[in-house]
Amino acid sequence: MRELRHDNLIFFSEDPENTHIGRLVAKQMLALDYRYADVARRGGFNDGNNVIMIVSGRRRDPYFSSIVKLSKALDLKLEKFIEEK
């Protein structure tokens, strides 16, 4: 199961069709070896489903409050969540 999660995170971190936030969160989760549940717990989400939706790009425009929670959970500055063109 860990390999499947890891492979999915690699895919989401590299997928050019994914959102900037999805790629960023996936990369940081890989770097920290976090599971979706770890991010949810550390960020104050009710469960890992919101994190999965954001990482996979299915939630294309997350609420600012969700971005703040991700920032806290992954120890990332909010500026990182802004896509530079």
PyRosetta script that sets phi, psi and omega in degrees:
from pyrosetta import init, pose_from_sequence

init()
pose = pose_from_sequence("MRELRHDNLIFFSEDPENTHIGRLVAKQMLALDYRYADVARRGGFNDGNNVIMIVSGRRRDPYFSSIVKLSKALDLKLEKFIEEK")
pose.set_psi(1, -39.2)
pose.set_omega(1, -179.4)
pose.set_phi(2, -60.8)
pose.set_psi(2, -39.9)
pose.set_omega(2, -179.6)
pose.set_phi(3, -64.0)
pose.set_psi(3, -39.5)
pose.set_omega(3, 179.3)
pose.set_phi(4, -63.0)
pose.set_psi(4, -46.2)
pose.set_omega(4, 178.3)
pose.set_phi(5, -61.5)
pose.set_psi(5, -44.3)
pose.set_omega(5, -179.5)
pose.set_phi(6, -62.6)
pose.set_psi(6, -44.8)
pose.set_omega(6, 178.5)
pose.set_phi(7, -62.6)
pose.set_psi(7, -40.5)
pose.set_omega(7, 177.5)
pose.set_phi(8, -62.7)
pose.set_psi(8, -42.9)
pose.set_omega(8, 179.9)
pose.set_phi(9, -64.1)
pose.set_psi(9, -39.5)
pose.set_omega(9, 176.8)
pose.set_phi(10, -61.2)
pose.set_psi(10, -46.8)
pose.set_omega(10, 179.1)
pose.set_phi(11, -58.5)
pose.set_psi(11, -50.4)
pose.set_omega(11, -177.8)
pose.set_phi(12, -64.3)
pose.set_psi(12, -31.3)
pose.set_omega(12, -178.8)
pose.set_phi(13, -73.6)
pose.set_psi(13, -21.2)
pose.set_omega(13, -175.8)
pose.set_phi(14, -111.1)
pose.set_psi(14, -12.3)
pose.set_omega(14, -174.7)
pose.set_phi(15, -68.8)
pose.set_psi(15, 113.9)
pose.set_omega(15, -179.4)
pose.set_phi(16, -65.8)
pose.set_psi(16, -19.1)
pose.set_omega(16, 177.8)
pose.set_phi(17, -82.2)
pose.set_psi(17, -13.9)
pose.set_omega(17, 178.4)
pose.set_phi(18, -74.6)
pose.set_psi(18, 162.9)
pose.set_omega(18, 178.2)
pose.set_phi(19, -74.6)
pose.set_psi(19, 159.4)
pose.set_omega(19, 175.6)
pose.set_phi(20, -57.3)
pose.set_psi(20, -44.6)
pose.set_omega(20, -178.7)
pose.set_phi(21, -65.2)
pose.set_psi(21, -41.8)
pose.set_omega(21, 177.9)
pose.set_phi(22, -60.1)
pose.set_psi(22, -44.6)
pose.set_omega(22, 178.6)
pose.set_phi(23, -64.9)
pose.set_psi(23, -43.8)
pose.set_omega(23, -179.3)
pose.set_phi(24, -60.5)
pose.set_psi(24, -48.9)
pose.set_omega(24, -178.3)
pose.set_phi(25, -64.5)
pose.set_psi(25, -43.4)
pose.set_omega(25, 178.8)
pose.set_phi(26, -60.5)
pose.set_psi(26, -44.0)
pose.set_omega(26, 179.1)
pose.set_phi(27, -61.5)
pose.set_psi(27, -43.0)
pose.set_omega(27, -178.6)
pose.set_phi(28, -70.3)
pose.set_psi(28, -36.4)
pose.set_omega(28, 176.0)
pose.set_phi(29, -62.1)
pose.set_psi(29, -40.6)
pose.set_omega(29, 176.9)
pose.set_phi(30, -64.2)
pose.set_psi(30, -44.0)
pose.set_omega(30, -178.4)
pose.set_phi(31, -63.0)
pose.set_psi(31, -35.5)
pose.set_omega(31, -177.7)
pose.set_phi(32, -95.6)
pose.set_psi(32, -3.7)
pose.set_omega(32, -176.7)
pose.set_phi(33, 56.3)
pose.set_psi(33, 46.1)
pose.set_omega(33, 178.9)
pose.set_phi(34, -96.5)
pose.set_psi(34, 146.3)
pose.set_omega(34, 170.5)
pose.set_phi(35, -92.1)
pose.set_psi(35, 167.4)
pose.set_omega(35, 177.4)
pose.set_phi(36, -57.8)
pose.set_psi(36, -41.6)
pose.set_omega(36, -179.8)
pose.set_phi(37, -64.4)
pose.set_psi(37, -34.3)
pose.set_omega(37, 177.2)
pose.set_phi(38, -62.8)
pose.set_psi(38, -45.7)
pose.set_omega(38, -179.7)
pose.set_phi(39, -64.7)
pose.set_psi(39, -43.1)
pose.set_omega(39, 179.3)
pose.set_phi(40, -60.4)
pose.set_psi(40, -46.7)
pose.set_omega(40, -178.9)
pose.set_phi(41, -64.3)
pose.set_psi(41, -48.2)
pose.set_omega(41, -177.7)
pose.set_phi(42, -66.9)
pose.set_psi(42, -30.7)
pose.set_omega(42, -176.8)
pose.set_phi(43, -92.0)
pose.set_psi(43, -15.1)
pose.set_omega(43, -179.4)
pose.set_phi(44, 89.2)
pose.set_psi(44, 22.5)
pose.set_omega(44, 173.3)
pose.set_phi(45, -77.5)
pose.set_psi(45, 155.1)
pose.set_omega(45, 178.4)
pose.set_phi(46, -64.9)
pose.set_psi(46, -37.3)
pose.set_omega(46, 178.7)
pose.set_phi(47, -159.2)
pose.set_psi(47, 179.5)
pose.set_omega(47, -177.3)
pose.set_phi(48, -76.8)
pose.set_psi(48, -9.0)
pose.set_omega(48, -176.8)
pose.set_phi(49, -62.5)
pose.set_psi(49, -40.4)
pose.set_omega(49, 178.1)
pose.set_phi(50, -62.3)
pose.set_psi(50, -40.2)
pose.set_omega(50, 179.5)
pose.set_phi(51, -64.5)
pose.set_psi(51, -44.1)
pose.set_omega(51, 178.7)
pose.set_phi(52, -59.3)
pose.set_psi(52, -44.2)
pose.set_omega(52, -179.3)
pose.set_phi(53, -61.9)
pose.set_psi(53, -39.4)
pose.set_omega(53, -179.6)
pose.set_phi(54, -72.6)
pose.set_psi(54, -47.4)
pose.set_omega(54, -178.1)
pose.set_phi(55, -61.7)
pose.set_psi(55, -39.2)
pose.set_omega(55, -177.1)
pose.set_phi(56, -78.5)
pose.set_psi(56, -10.9)
pose.set_omega(56, -179.0)
pose.set_phi(57, 85.8)
pose.set_psi(57, 3.4)
pose.set_omega(57, 178.3)
pose.set_phi(58, -73.7)
pose.set_psi(58, -23.1)
pose.set_omega(58, 170.6)
pose.set_phi(59, -106.1)
pose.set_psi(59, 95.5)
pose.set_omega(59, -169.3)
pose.set_phi(60, -76.3)
pose.set_psi(60, -25.6)
pose.set_omega(60, -177.0)
pose.set_phi(61, -136.3)
pose.set_psi(61, 78.1)
pose.set_omega(61, -175.7)
pose.set_phi(62, -67.5)
pose.set_psi(62, 155.4)
pose.set_omega(62, 175.4)
pose.set_phi(63, -59.7)
pose.set_psi(63, 150.5)
pose.set_omega(63, 177.0)
pose.set_phi(64, -59.0)
pose.set_psi(64, -38.2)
pose.set_omega(64, 179.7)
pose.set_phi(65, -61.4)
pose.set_psi(65, -34.1)
pose.set_omega(65, 176.8)
pose.set_phi(66, -69.3)
pose.set_psi(66, -38.2)
pose.set_omega(66, 177.7)
pose.set_phi(67, -64.8)
pose.set_psi(67, -39.9)
pose.set_omega(67, 177.2)
pose.set_phi(68, -62.6)
pose.set_psi(68, -42.4)
pose.set_omega(68, 178.3)
pose.set_phi(69, -63.1)
pose.set_psi(69, -41.4)
pose.set_omega(69, 178.0)
pose.set_phi(70, -65.0)
pose.set_psi(70, -40.8)
pose.set_omega(70, 178.6)
pose.set_phi(71, -58.2)
pose.set_psi(71, -46.3)
pose.set_omega(71, 179.0)
pose.set_phi(72, -64.7)
pose.set_psi(72, -47.5)
pose.set_omega(72, -175.7)
pose.set_phi(73, -64.1)
pose.set_psi(73, -34.2)
pose.set_omega(73, -173.6)
pose.set_phi(74, -105.6)
pose.set_psi(74, 4.1)
pose.set_omega(74, 179.4)
pose.set_phi(75, 55.0)
pose.set_psi(75, 48.8)
pose.set_omega(75, 178.4)
pose.set_phi(76, -116.0)
pose.set_psi(76, 142.0)
pose.set_omega(76, 174.2)
pose.set_phi(77, -70.5)
pose.set_psi(77, 146.6)
pose.set_omega(77, -179.3)
pose.set_phi(78, -58.0)
pose.set_psi(78, -31.0)
pose.set_omega(78, -179.5)
pose.set_phi(79, -58.8)
pose.set_psi(79, -28.5)
pose.set_omega(79, -179.3)
pose.set_phi(80, -63.8)
pose.set_psi(80, -24.6)
pose.set_omega(80, -176.6)
pose.set_phi(81, -81.1)
pose.set_psi(81, -6.0)
pose.set_omega(81, 177.7)
pose.set_phi(82, -90.3)
pose.set_psi(82, 123.5)
pose.set_omega(82, -178.5)
pose.set_phi(83, -78.5)
pose.set_psi(83, 126.6)
pose.set_omega(83, 176.1)
pose.set_phi(84, -91.0)
pose.set_psi(84, 133.2)
pose.set_omega(84, -178.1)
pose.set_phi(85, -99.0)
pose.dump_pdb("model.pdb")
